[in-house]
């Protein structure tokens, strides 16, 4: 009672009762064999009913022998029509498969030709690369030999320059020594007078 009074004073809504659980039965599991058996039983029951109806009609005299033959002929015609339709569909599928196979064969031949062309191109590129590599190696050898020759000439030229500089330095030293000797003699002559 106290809880109800507090709820009314707090203006809380009434608690809603939980909806009743409705239990639905699960559909029974039916495996393929059981389903086929059930369908076969249904079909057998229908056939039996049809046979019973046919017998009843024959007993009553409503269906004559010719009418039964007509019914069978109609059924045979329907089956023949179904068979012709299926045969035409199979023929159409065969024609489509032939066209598809021809297209695949054409594309495979084109791909084979393209692969052969690619192989030839790669072989030509490999030969060209090897030829270029050989040419570049020959040019590199030639440049190396030229560099060695130029280094030898440069070394020879430096050696000649060094010898020339040494000769000039000696000649200058000799000239300077002769001048000094001449100046000393002159000075001696001047002083001795």
Steps between C-alpha positions, in 0.01 A plus 500: 500500500782735590672425169179566307455835682855603419453405136179704474668802662800471269269489195669188374312309230363161580743224428402328181465131534725291280322375188402139525739264326346333206662171442499400142576145427805450281430351163599138497834427337459306184800352328507439124415131523196565721384783271537281190311221673223745600480640146499150354221400738297807398559429131409133551180604681411738214566228242289257698220756519527562125491127431197460728329789322586348162365162610185662636447689176561185297253310716242766464550496125579870476842448341527281201816323385554762231490783755770326707711463187447871426610592851810283466569645154476853642736406780743344252480815281573718803796279592625506141469880496697522827763265356527709180536818707776345709676364190487844335638660818781241508575567131505874562736449793725280284510768229586763759775277639643453150505878445657550843760228433588658165539842663720351775711317243541821298605693809739223607659503153533879519652475848743234378604724210537793737713290738722391208533862390588601857765224512651625175497859625664401828765301312569797271519734800738260677723483190493879464583546868791255472626683190469837674676360806785370284524835318503692828766267641714553189452876527586485871816300421593755232442792739703320769788450258474863388504610865807286566674646193405856607624429854830377356529810282406719797762328716758545221402866460525557877838331502618725212356807677680402819826447308455830317421680829809339659717601201365856512557512873859376445554743216361784717714388789807486270412838352446645846828343620687643198344842556588488868850382410526783243371751753740369763793534253393847412467584863843353562642702215330808626625444849849416391543823314 
